[in-house]
Amino acid sequence: MSNEAPPPSIPQLETTRLVLRALVPGDADDIFAYAADPAVAQYTLWSAHTTLEDSRQFIAWISGGSLACWAIVQPITGQVIGTSFLHSHHARHRRAEIAFNLAKHSWGRGYATEAAQAVIRAGFTHYGLNRIEGTCMLGNVASARVMEKVGMRCEGILRQNVLAKGAFHDMKLYAILRENVQ
């Protein structure tokens, strides 16, 4: 776990089993530990990391283009087991898109759902968003299920919406509105 100070605009979020804190460059080792796994990268826009520099560039990329970016940390070990972030922010329209990724050893334990709930709550309360969208490739059943569990509704298929790893991919579009969260 890094000792670097997080940017002040990103609130630390706590759930029953996780701490979400600002992602910092010092998290590269933990990110590399899971992002090098091709199974983790299968449905992402990025390829499996092959070097620590890939993880450093990944952190810079998602931190630089996001409204907020959190490291998902297991408090007992202090290990970063994933990230969640709000990106594609449209200030005028008060909307952003949520994304998340998680180490394979943490799959199936509800951590992604727990983290996504906290990020959505922060999006509405801390950042004043009215709409939070999420997308996933059609084959990414696990991410679709997480978005459904947190109350997001499927609004349709965006045909050939992203170019990733040399191919165009259809994406399922999910969204949740501020008024839908209690």
N, C-alpha and C positions, 0 to 999 in steps of 0.2 A: 504494500500500500504506500502511496506517495505521501510525502509531507509537504508538498507544494500547496500554497494558499489558493483556494478556488476563486474564480471571478466573483465579485460581490453580487452580481445580478442573478445568480443561479442559486435558488434556495436549496438547502439540504432537505431531502425528503426521507421520512422513516416509515416503514411498514412493519408489520408484525415480525417479519424475518429478515428484512433487508434494510440497508441504508443506501440511498441514492445521493451521491454528491457530485459536484462538478468534475467532469473528466479533465485530467491534466496530462501533459506530456510524460510525466513519470510513470504513468499507467501502462506504458508500451510493453513491458515484459509480461504483465498479466493478460493484456489483449492478445499478444502474440501466442501465448500458451493455448488459447482456444481458437483464434482466428486462422491459425495454420491448418486447422482441420477442414478438409474439403466438404465434409457433411455440414458444417456450420455455414460455410460460404455458398452452399448449393443454390439457395434461393435469394441471394443478395445481389446487389449491383457490383460488388467487388469480388475479386478472386481470392482464394485462400492465400494467406500471407506466407511468403517463403523466407523472409528475412525480418529482423527486428525493425529495420528501416521501413518496411511495408507498414508495420503497426504504428510507427511514429507518423508516417504520412497519412494514415487512416485517421488518427486522432486529430491531426491538423485539418484534414478535409472536413470531417463531420463537425468539429468545433468551429471552424471558420465560416461554414455556411448554415449554421443552425441558430435558431432563437435561443435554445438551451440544450445542453448535452450533459447527461449524467452517466457516471460510472455506477453500475449495479454492484454493490459490495456485500459480501457475507460478513456481518459484523464480528462473528467469532474468529474468523481467520484473517479478516482484513483483505481478502483476495477479491479482485475485480473479476466477476463472473459474466459480465455482459455490459451493454450500454443501452440507453434509451435516449431518444432525442426528439425535439420538436424542430422541424425544418420547413422549408418552403413557406415561410411566414409572409402573410399579406396583411400588413398593419391596418390598412384602410378597411379591409373586409373582416378583420379580426378572426383570421383563420390560420391554421398551420397543420402540418402533417406529422403524425407520430411514427416513429420507427424504433425497432428494438432488435437486439441480437443477444444470444445467450450461449455460454459454453455448453457443449454437448453433455457433459457430466451433470449439468443442472436441468436438463430437459425433463419434462413430465412431472415436475414438482410444484407447479403453480407459480414459480418465480416470475415468469414473463407476465402473467396476469396481474400479479401483485404490483410489479413495477409499472406496468401500463396504467393501472388504476391511479397510482400516485402521480404519474406524469400528466394524465388527463386532468386530475383534480388541480394540479399546479397550473396547467394551461388555462383553466377557467378562472381560478382564484388569483393567482400571482400575475399572470400575463394578460388577463382580461379578454381571452379569446371567446368567441361565440360558437365556433365550429372547429372541430378537430377531425381531420381525415386520416385514413391509413390505407395503404395499398399492399397487396402481396401477389406474387406470381400464382397462377392458378393451381399449380401443384403443391403450394405451400399450405397444406391443410392445417398444420399446427398454428401458424400465425393467424390464419382466418379464424380458427377456433378461439384464440386469445382475444381477438378483436370482438368476436361475438360475446364472449364471457364478460367483457367490460362494458357491454351495452351498445357497442357500435353496430350499426345496421348496414347490411350490404346494399349498395345503391346501384350496382351494375358492374359491367366488365368494360375496361378501357382497352380496346383492341390495339395490339402492337404499340403499346404506350411507352415502353422503355427499350433501349438498346443496351444489352448487357452481355458480355462475354461473346461478342460476335453475332448475336441473334436478337431479333425483336421478340418481346414477351408481352402477352396479354396480362393485365393486372385486374384483380378484383378491387373495387373501391368501396371502402367502408367509411362511415362518418358517425359522429355523435355531436349533438348540440348541447349548449350550456343548459337549456331548459329541460333536457333529458336526464340531467344528473341531479341527484338529491343531496 
